[in-house]
């Protein structure tokens, strides 16, 4: 188990039943980066990865 799995498990346990929009998620990510600028690159990578999940061209390059 990765260390990050603990946070993911907590998120799922506490908020797993909720439904959110990507607009809401994007705003939360912006707020997080504003408060934690050292995490700008990882958050950018996560957002880009989520945005391109259905992009077949990126799957071939990976």
C-alpha positions in Angstrom: 0.0 0.0 0.0 1.3 3.4 -0.9 1.2 6.2 1.7 -1.3 8.1 -0.5 -3.7 5.2 -0.2 -4.5 6.2 3.3 -5.7 9.6 2.2 -7.7 8.1 -0.7 -9.3 5.6 1.7 -10.2 8.4 4.1 -11.7 10.4 1.2 -13.7 7.4 0.1 -14.9 6.7 3.6 -15.9 10.3 4.4 -17.3 11.5 1.1 -17.7 8.3 -1.0 -21.5 8.7 -1.1 -21.4 12.3 -2.4 -21.7 13.4 -6.0 -19.6 16.3 -7.2 -19.1 18.1 -10.5 -15.7 18.5 -12.2 -16.3 22.2 -11.8 -16.4 21.8 -8.0 -13.3 19.5 -8.1 -11.4 22.0 -10.2 -12.2 24.8 -7.7 -11.0 22.6 -4.8 -7.8 21.8 -6.6 -7.2 25.5 -7.3 -7.8 26.3 -3.7 -5.4 23.5 -2.6 -2.6 24.8 -4.8 -3.2 28.3 -3.6 -2.7 27.1 0.0 0.1 24.6 -0.9 2.1 26.0 -3.9 4.7 23.2 -3.5 2.1 20.8 -4.8 1.4 22.7 -8.1 3.1 20.2 -10.3 1.6 17.0 -8.9 -1.9 18.6 -8.9 -1.3 19.7 -12.5 -0.3 16.2 -13.5 -3.4 14.7 -11.8 -5.7 17.2 -13.4 -4.2 16.5 -16.8 -4.4 12.8 -16.3 -8.0 13.0 -15.3 -8.8 15.3 -18.3 -7.3 12.8 -20.7 -8.6 9.5 -19.4 -10.7 8.9 -22.5 -8.0 10.1 -25.0 -6.9 7.0 -26.9 -3.8 8.8 -28.3 -2.3 9.3 -24.8 -2.8 5.7 -23.9 -0.6 4.6 -26.8 2.2 7.0 -25.7 2.2 5.8 -22.1 
